[in-house]
Amino acid sequence: MSHDPNCIFCKIAAGQIPSRKVYEDDELIAFHDIAPWAPIHFLIVPKEHLASLYDTVPDKHQALLGKMLALAPGLAREQGATNGFRTVVNTGADGGQEVPHLHMHVIGGPRPWAKG
């Protein structure tokens, strides 16, 4: 599994930077966003360093991507989303990606939200 020693999400996954964890297993970590747009806003992040969705390989990462998406509803419910939620994967600079490590935002709670 690859890691980037300069990547903030790799450091969070390795426990070098604290986070408010929502979930963790061998492949994924989920934690609250430090600048939330909504009452519920957490990220689901692979522990393997993949810079963006562009860097995934269909045969190799299909199960990981599916696991990220499948995990979102249960975690959203646990965090209090009772009337739906949004999932967002920003990809690359033109897609609004700010941290160059693949991650999925899970955003929910009563509107209006700060963004989105």
Secondary structure, DSSP 8 states (H G I E B T S, - for coil): ----TT-HHHHHHTTSS---EEEE-SSEEEEE-SS-SSSEEEEEEESS---SGGG--HHHHHHHHHHHHHHHHHHHHHTT--S-EEEE---TGGGT--SSS--EEEEESSS--S--
